[in-house]
Each structure stands twice: as C-alpha cells, then as structure tokens.
Amino acid sequence: MASVILEKNRKKRLEQGHPWVYAGEVASVDGEPQAGGLVDVLNHQGRFLATGYYNPASQIRVRIVSQGPLAAMDKAFFVERFTQCLRHRERFLPGADAYRLVYGEADFLPGLIVDRFGEVLVVQLLTLGMDKRRTEIVEALVQVMAPRGIYERSDVSVRELEGLQQTTGVLYGECPRHVTVSENGLKLTVDIEEGQKTGYFFDQRENRASIAPLMLGWGGRSGIALQEVEGEDGQKQTIPVNKSGKVVTFPYWDGATVLECFAHTGSFTLHACKYGAKKVTCLDVSAHAIESAKTNVELNGFGDRVEFVVDDAFQYLRNQVKGLEERAERATVAGSEGAKKTDTAKPMTAGGGRTWDVVILDPPAFAKTKGAVAGACRGYKDINLHGMKLVNEGGYLVTASCSYHMQPDLFLETIADAAKDADKVLRLIEWRAAGKDHPQILGVNEGHYLKFAIFEVRSKN
C-alpha cells in the first residue's frame, strides 16, 4: 500500500483523533496511490499513524477511516461499521423509525451520510473515496438495514471540490418521493427528492422537544384562571373562567402564541402545537416548504391553530417591529405637554405590530466559509434583534445557528449585542447542541456546528 508521509512541524491533530490530513501537511508520498484508494499515513519518522483514503485533487488530501492497518473498504468493512452505527441509534433512540444512521466523520465514515426515513434510506456520497465504493455501501446497507429502497441525494456543491458531479436517483429498490415517519410522537411527511439536504433535519430532535415547558402557563395574562365550581350533578370540578366570570371552552386557553421563522417542514410548529400552544405563525420564504409544513400540520390535526406565511423572515420581522413602533407613536397622548402629535387618521405604513409569547429562529447557515463570518454576524444580530423585540414581556426567544464558523462564544456575543441594542435583558434558560444521532468526536471542532439556546426576554425598564 502506498504511504503519505507527514511534515515534521505539523500540528499533532491526527494523534488527537482528527480525521483529516491537509495537503500542506504532506511532506511526501511513497508509492503510487490511486485517487480514492487507501494509503498508510506515517509521521516524519516513518511511524504508522492511521489508514485513510487519498484524493490528490482535494485540499483534504487524506480522510482517515481506521486508526489501525486496513486492507480494503469492502462490503464486510461497511457491514461492520453500519452495524455499529445502528447499535448506537437503537441504544439512544429506542423505537425511533427516523434518524441519521451514519454521520460521516463522527461515525468513522468520513464523506458518507445516511438518513433513515422508515423503510427508505437516503444517502449522500460527499467524497471521491466514498463515491468509488458506491456498490459496497449499497450492498452493506441492504444487508444491515433491509430497506425498501435507497435514494441518493448527492446534490451538494462539496462534491465539486472532490472533482465529482452532483447526482441524485434511486440506488436500490422502491423509493416513494414522500415518506411518513414519526418524531417525538408526531407524524412527519418528508420529501426525499426535493426537500432540503436529505429531506429533513434530524439534528434538532431533542431541541424541538425542549420547548415543551414554554408552551403553557400563559392564560393568566388574558385574565383566565382556574376556579372550582359545583356542577349540576353536585360534583366539584375545576374549570377555566375569564375576568367576566364566563367559562372558557377553548381547550388551549393556557397556551402560548408562537412565531416560527425559517420553518422548513414546520417541525417546531408541530412541537409547539403538541405541547399546547394556542396559536402558531409558521413562516418560510419557500412556498414549497410551507406546503410541506401545511401537510404535516394537517396530518397531526393542528390546522385550526396554525397560520402560514410565505415571506422573507428578515423583512417580516422588521415590518412587525416597525408596526410596533408606529403603534407606540400613535399611543402618545395628542396635545399633552411635550408630547409628539400623531395624525391617527393616516394609515400605518408598516402594518404588522404583532408580538408573540415565544419567537423561534432556526435559520440556515449564514457562514459557510470563514470569510463569511462578518456577514453572518450581521445576519444573526439582525434576526435576533428584531425577534426579541417581538417577544412579549417575560416571554422566550428560541434561537439557533448551524454555522460551524460561527463559534459558540461569537454566537452568544452577537446575541448579547442584539439585546443591548434592543434594550432587553436576556436570561439563558437552556443551551444545547445536536442530538444523539449526531455524535461529536472530541478534538474535531468541525463537528461542533449546532448552537441552540432558549432565552427569557425582559425589558430593562
């Protein structure tokens, strides 16, 4: 087997478990490695470090697949690895029928993603080394998972960095375009052909469940309280009663009002409804995404509590804030000492002016490269600034970032800057990362991409 010899003065990342060897770390190559073929990785003294697959056209010259000698990435190799992946998911997600089965480097299979949607698997082959083993991967998945079908969604630009074209299509069996699965007791219909990435984002599974405590306890703001009354049968019962003494029959009277931005398939909207939300506004710029969200909302019987909006989240949030500001200006007492007079006959220019008990911001990655971080900071500050202005006093801002280059400290600093400009005080209630089907290898910072936070929002005065 050919060998890659590393520079003497390189950083010792490989010894700490990092699975990538960059072109600049390679001192020399011994033998004639094939593109996509396996190579031994040696230090400058010739000591064996690991085995990986090689791509002379990529800046990531070698991706490690074994800490020991490995003769071949054949079907038996993938069967063993997929079995380990399945065992991990069955341990931490017992009974689940949908999850990320293979998470690339974190499952010691760099360049390979496999998502399970019930009886259908969706795969992404991101690198030359994995693309060359397409047959072995499919055969091993069939043996381990016995799926109804396997569909490829290798329509990602990162393949071009490996000298590969983007491609999609059926690799095995029958693959219906729409597959219905479950998550946290909810039903979801996933579009495996046209949905983003592989069709659904599993990494927020536990985070979506974490919003449950935010959804109840809001009835008192509307003057509704539980009272014990005696029924016609003489039995005492506890029922909700409003300020006028009338019985409240709406079952979700104690629920929160919720705004979900960047909704995609409406996953946070579904969880908000499940946990008791009174009314949810589900917003995405994509009409296709909103149609998917509508399907899922109706599938779970939540249609009467959800309104759908197709709009740009940045503009929508700004318009709502502007509407609030116009309303505040109109509320000024006309003619009072030192007050600014407002012509209330003139129509409001912004419209909007709505607020919610809980605002959820789960945007796509704003910083896909290191050079995009400054622009990403502006984007994250903008949506969080306007989002927290729309949270009712003592309500909650749920916010996330899936940009790896937006490091946790910088993300929190950006939100703190937004709070300062919004004249708000934030209390951090929860801080989370990706779910259990997205494990993280210690020392591989690239895998620590997802930041998820819940803040209580209060005004300074």
Sequence and secondary structure as in RCSB ss.txt:
>XXXX:A:sequence
MASVILEKNRKKRLEQGHPWVYAGEVASVDGEPQAGGLVDVLNHQGRFLATGYYNPASQIRVRIVSQGPLAAMDK
AFFVERFTQCLRHRERFLPGADAYRLVYGEADFLPGLIVDRFGEVLVVQLLTLGMDKRRTEIVEALVQVMAPRGI
YERSDVSVRELEGLQQTTGVLYGECPRHVTVSENGLKLTVDIEEGQKTGYFFDQRENRASIAPLMLGWGGRSGIA
LQEVEGEDGQKQTIPVNKSGKVVTFPYWDGATVLECFAHTGSFTLHACKYGAKKVTCLDVSAHAIESAKTNVELN
GFGDRVEFVVDDAFQYLRNQVKGLEERAERATVAGSEGAKKTDTAKPMTAGGGRTWDVVILDPPAFAKTKGAVAG
ACRGYKDINLHGMKLVNEGGYLVTASCSYHMQPDLFLETIADAAKDADKVLRLIEWRAAGKDHPQILGVNEGHYL
KFAIFEVRSKN
>XXXX:A:secstr
  EEEE TTS  TGGGT  EEEGGGEEEEES   TT EEEEE TT  EEEEEEE TTSSEEEEEEESS  S   H
HHHHHHHHHHHHHHHHHSTT SEEEEEEGGGGT TTEEEEEETTEEEEEE SHHHHTTHHHHHHHHHHHH  SEE
EEEE  GGGGGGT   EEEEEEE   SEEEEEETTEEEEEETTTSSTTSS GGGHHHHHTTGGGSB  GGGGT E
EEEEE TTS EEEEEE TTS B   TTTTB EEEEES TTTHHHHHHHHTT SEEEEEES HHHHHHHHHHHHHT
T GGGEEEEES HHHHHHHHHHHHHHHHHHTS TTSTT     TTS  SS     EEEEEE    S SSGGGHHH
HHHHHHHHHHHHHHTEEEEEEEEEEE  TTS HHHHHHHHHHHHHHHTEEEEEEEEE   TTS   TT GGG   
EEEEEEEEE  
